[in-house]
Amino acid sequence: MRSLLTGAALGIVLGGSAVGFSALAWPQEKPADSRMVTYQQLELFAEILARARQDYVVEIDEKAAMESAINGMLTSLDPHSGYLNPDDFRSMQVQTSGEYGGLGIEVTMEDGFVKVISPMDGTPAARAGIQPGDLITAINGKPIIGQTLNDAVKEMRGEKGTDILITILRAGEDPFDVTLTREVIEQKSVTWKMEKNDVGYLRISSFNERTTLLLEEGIEGISKATGGRPKGLIIDLRNNGGGLLDQAVSVSDMFLSGGEVVSTQGRRASDVERYNARTGEVFKGVPIVVLINGGSASASEIVAGALKDRGRATILGTTSFGKGSVQTVIPLGADRGAIRLTTARYYTPSGRSIQALGIDPDIEITNTRLTEEELAKIKRWSEADLPHALANEDGETRHEMKMPDEQPPEDYKGEDFQLERAVQMLKEGTVTASAFQRAG
């Protein structure tokens, strides 16, 4: 059992610390008349099932129909809850290990289509140019409309080396087809390199079971390359769709010395858990820039929010996705699968929920140049846009899209403007640790 911090994934379903339930019972605080209404609805469901079994034009698959009904109930609560049949549950357990078969995209469901939250580095989806916000409308020429997310994900899975044709709908463009070759995804969630002027660069693409271990290796490599102290550090969380809660906490812990990283609160006021950093931090006093964008979701937002609120890093890029909820995977017993249920919201150290809002950058910079016309064509996509998404409990709404404060010049010929600006700011001392460091 693990707490999930992401949407459904084609090749990645993620978790963290968990609360377990051995049985589901009627909540004791519910009044009797409310229970009676529920019993009546269950009787109605049984009658409808009996009618379908008896009168439908062909014999129905009752097991599949029941699974769809269960999943429909859960997905009506919010876009991240759902039912995992035994096969899906076993697949999820493999996926969190960081090695699995698939295309390498994290997805959710929107308006009957599969929506890409983020492609994963070095995977078929990333190499094919799949982008956050893309809608997958058909698989091998067959429209997705009418399928559940689990059904669509199953159809996209297959044997290594086999091809799949997906139809993409991208904002401002006509639909187009992309052929991908399935492969086993051996995701290395952390990579590192040295940029100019002794600036270290850490790319964290997801939060799986090996992320903290790989981060430690990256930090050791940067330390050796710089004699123990880089001039600055860049942590790249762009298009990081989330991951394990415990990994988000341990990654944040590396760069903090004590104090709160994140807190979670469930349905009841007493259901509060606080996660704190240990004393000691790597590269103390070294200025840090964290890169985020609209594909940075959930666990990556925990890290960005912790380092921002604690004054340890400057956040550069564009507003993140805005998924501020925690899902718990609850096994249902032998050969019954599990449910993925939203059980808590999480809060940054300042006590702020980013649900449906996202993390706003300290320095807003886009990676591509936009005109007013192009900006108007871009379909806004975020957690707030997902069907049945939880609202922000403080009543706040996500900022409307606007022309960014800074974007690449018209004659820009580089490959990564946001990264180049982060390196430049660290080199020039525009971003300093002392300007943002606060006591934990």
Salt bridges, closest charged atoms under 4 A:
GLU29 OE2 - ARG268 NH2 3.61
GLU62 OE2 - ARG53 NE 2.81
GLU67 OE2 - LYS63 NZ 2.83
ASP87 OD1 - ARG90 NH2 2.53
GLU110 OE1 - LYS115 NZ 2.79
GLU110 OE2 - LYS379 NZ 3.51
ASP121 OD2 - ARG203 NE 2.56
ASP134 OD2 - ARG170 NH2 2.81
GLU183 OE1 - ARG127 NH2 2.85
GLU195 OE2 - LYS193 NZ 3.30
GLU209 OE2 - ARG2 NH1 2.88
GLU220 OE2 - LYS224 NZ 3.30
ASP236 OD1 - ARG203 NH1 3.44
ASP236 OD2 - ARG238 NH2 2.82
ASP246 OD2 - ARG2 NH2 3.35
ASP253 OD2 - ARG278 NE 2.55
GLU260 OE1 - ARG274 NH1 3.07
ASP271 OD2 - ARG268 NH1 3.83
GLU281 OE1 - ARG312 NE 2.95
ASP360 OD2 - HIS399 ND1 3.14
ASP362 OD1 - LYS308 NZ 3.93
GLU364 OE1 - LYS402 NZ 2.95
GLU383 OE1 - HIS80 NE2 2.91
GLU393 OE1 - ARG345 NH1 2.98
GLU400 OE2 - ARG380 NH1 3.59
ASP405 OD1 - LYS402 NZ 3.59
GLU406 OE2 - ARG421 NE 2.54
GLU410 OE2 - ARG369 NH2 3.92
ASP416 OD2 - ARG238 NH2 2.76
